[in-house]
Amino acid sequence: MGHTDRLDDELAKASFYVLSSRFEGLPMVMIEAMSHALPVVSFGCPTGPADVLTHGVDGLLVPPEDPDALADSMAKLMADDKLRADMGVAAVLTASSYGPDAVHPRWEALFTDLHGQRHPGGAAAKGQLA
């Protein structure tokens, strides 16, 4: 397929997303695909995909480094329009929990709490930012 600068356009053409990584941290590209209502098929590598998606709800996790299981799960999604659609709806909900509206308040609360621990009795401890 080659390189593209228009990932959103390419994701809009897809029916599901496959993440075949052996290792992942926080799989941001997977979350981005999920935000486009794409269910995911992924290896259940040691960290990452299994921390984000729920097998059978918003995607399918297969044993690490098992390409036959990956192919079987891809075939399952290709053959079942309703399953893809249902998982796609769930994928959008999962992805939304990683969006700015969900994450920013958590970061702000964390920084406020850390500032209050560092400066007890200061403005942060009284609910005000310093």
C-alpha positions as CSV (number, residue, x, y, z in Angstrom):
1,M,0.0,0.0,0.0
2,G,2.9,2.4,0.7
3,H,3.1,5.5,2.8
4,T,0.2,7.8,3.5
5,D,-0.2,11.1,5.2
6,R,-3.9,10.6,5.3
7,L,-4.4,7.9,8.0
8,D,-7.9,8.9,8.8
9,D,-8.9,8.4,5.2
10,E,-7.4,5.0,5.1
11,L,-9.0,3.9,8.4
12,A,-12.3,5.1,7.0
13,K,-12.0,2.5,4.2
14,A,-11.3,-0.4,6.6
15,S,-13.6,-2.9,8.2
16,F,-11.3,-3.8,11.1
17,Y,-7.7,-3.3,12.3
18,V,-5.0,-5.8,12.8
19,L,-2.1,-5.2,15.2
20,S,0.5,-7.9,14.7
21,S,3.1,-6.5,17.1
22,R,5.2,-8.8,19.2
23,F,5.7,-6.0,21.8
24,E,3.7,-2.8,22.4
25,G,3.5,-0.1,25.0
26,L,0.3,1.9,24.8
27,P,-0.9,1.1,21.3
28,M,-2.0,4.5,20.2
29,V,-2.5,3.6,16.5
30,M,-4.8,0.8,17.7
31,I,-6.8,3.3,19.8
32,E,-7.0,5.6,16.8
33,A,-8.3,2.8,14.7
34,M,-10.9,2.0,17.4
35,S,-12.0,5.7,17.4
36,H,-13.0,5.0,13.7
37,A,-15.3,2.2,14.9
38,L,-12.9,-0.5,13.9
39,P,-12.8,-3.7,15.9
40,V,-9.3,-5.0,16.4
41,V,-7.5,-8.3,16.0
42,S,-4.3,-8.4,17.9
43,F,-1.7,-10.6,19.4
44,G,-2.0,-10.6,23.2
45,C,1.6,-9.5,23.6
46,P,2.9,-9.0,27.1
47,T,1.7,-5.4,27.4
48,G,-0.4,-3.1,25.4
49,P,-3.4,-4.4,23.4
50,A,-4.8,-6.5,26.3
51,D,-4.6,-3.5,28.5
52,V,-6.9,-1.6,26.1
53,L,-9.3,-4.0,24.4
54,T,-11.6,-6.6,25.9
55,H,-11.6,-9.9,24.0
56,G,-14.9,-10.5,22.3
57,V,-16.2,-7.1,23.1
58,D,-14.3,-4.5,21.0
59,G,-11.8,-6.9,19.4
60,L,-10.2,-10.3,19.4
61,L,-7.0,-11.2,21.2
62,V,-5.0,-14.2,20.1
63,P,-2.0,-15.9,21.6
64,P,1.3,-14.1,21.1
65,E,3.2,-15.1,17.9
66,D,0.4,-17.4,16.7
67,P,-0.2,-16.3,13.1
68,D,-2.7,-19.1,12.5
69,A,-4.9,-17.8,15.3
70,L,-4.5,-14.2,14.0
71,A,-5.6,-15.4,10.6
72,D,-8.6,-17.4,12.1
73,S,-9.7,-14.3,14.0
74,M,-9.4,-12.1,10.9
75,A,-11.5,-14.6,9.0
76,K,-14.1,-14.6,11.8
77,L,-14.5,-10.9,11.5
78,M,-14.5,-10.9,7.7
79,A,-17.4,-13.5,7.8
80,D,-19.6,-11.7,10.3
81,D,-21.0,-8.2,9.5
82,K,-23.0,-8.0,12.7
83,L,-20.0,-9.0,14.9
84,R,-17.9,-6.4,13.2
85,A,-20.5,-3.7,13.7
86,D,-21.2,-4.6,17.3
87,M,-17.5,-4.6,18.1
88,G,-17.0,-1.4,16.2
89,V,-19.5,0.4,18.4
90,A,-17.8,-1.0,21.5
91,A,-14.4,0.0,20.1
92,V,-15.5,3.7,19.8
93,L,-16.6,3.6,23.5
94,T,-13.2,2.1,24.5
95,A,-11.3,4.7,22.4
96,S,-13.2,7.5,24.0
97,S,-11.8,6.7,27.4
98,Y,-8.4,7.6,26.0
99,G,-9.4,10.9,24.5
100,P,-8.6,14.3,25.8
101,D,-12.0,14.8,27.5
102,A,-11.4,11.7,29.6
103,V,-7.7,12.1,30.1
104,H,-7.2,15.8,30.8
105,P,-9.2,15.9,34.0
106,R,-7.3,12.9,35.4
107,W,-4.0,14.5,34.6
108,E,-5.1,17.8,36.2
109,A,-6.2,15.9,39.3
110,L,-2.9,14.0,39.5
111,F,-0.8,17.2,39.2
112,T,-3.0,19.0,41.8
113,D,-2.6,16.1,44.2
114,L,1.1,15.9,43.6
115,H,1.5,19.6,44.1
116,G,-0.5,19.4,47.4
117,Q,1.7,16.5,48.6
118,R,4.8,18.6,47.9
119,H,3.4,21.8,49.4
120,P,1.1,20.7,52.3
121,G,-1.2,23.5,53.4
122,G,-0.5,25.5,50.2
123,A,-3.0,26.7,47.7
124,A,-3.3,23.2,46.0
125,A,-4.2,21.7,49.4
126,K,-7.0,24.2,49.7
127,G,-8.3,23.3,46.2
128,Q,-6.7,26.1,44.4
129,L,-3.9,25.9,41.9
130,A,-0.8,27.9,42.7
